[in-house]
Amino acid sequence: MTSTDAVVALGSSPFFQEFLPKHLEKLLNLGSEIHFAKDQVIFPEGDETPVFYVIVSGRVALESHPGGREKRVQILYPGEELGWSSVLGRKKQFQARALEPVGALALEVADLRAACASNPYFGCAFLERLLTVVAERLEVTRAQLAGALAEPSMRRADSATCD
């Protein structure tokens, strides 16, 4: 991928749409292109590796393993990001696994933090988008939890009407 291709890919990402072109170039200079094979685990649940990723190509599954069972929480597509918890100094909430070959821009958290500290506009834009991602992921998880909690009561209601 050329630098121009990467800037276009980042600029089309909802996460980076409010960023100035010079800030997209800065991100490209901070990051490195990385590739994952189909079914490769990008990071396990609970991982503390300080890396933030932007998906450039391919799809990534966010998965949880409650009680040893694998549960897909969400699928991420090109232009979306993962590893936000590492930017906040927290453990990864889910496992990330490549559903197909994936290309991504990998950004070291220390470099991102330094860039945010050195340029308040960049830092503010980055943190606002990061909080939006956190809120969106929370909404998805909440909807799945509500659906899972409603299933047993719906089964009881269905069986009651069959009598």
Secondary structure, DSSP 8 states (H G I E B T S, - for coil): --HHHHHHHHHHSGGGTTS-HHHHHHHHHH-EEEEE-TT-EEE-TT----EEEEEEES-EEEEE-GGG--EEEEEE-TT-EE-HHHHTT---SSEEEESS-EEEEEEEHHHHHHHHHH-HHHHHHHHHHHHHHHHHHHHHHHHHHHHHHHHHHHHHHHHHHT-
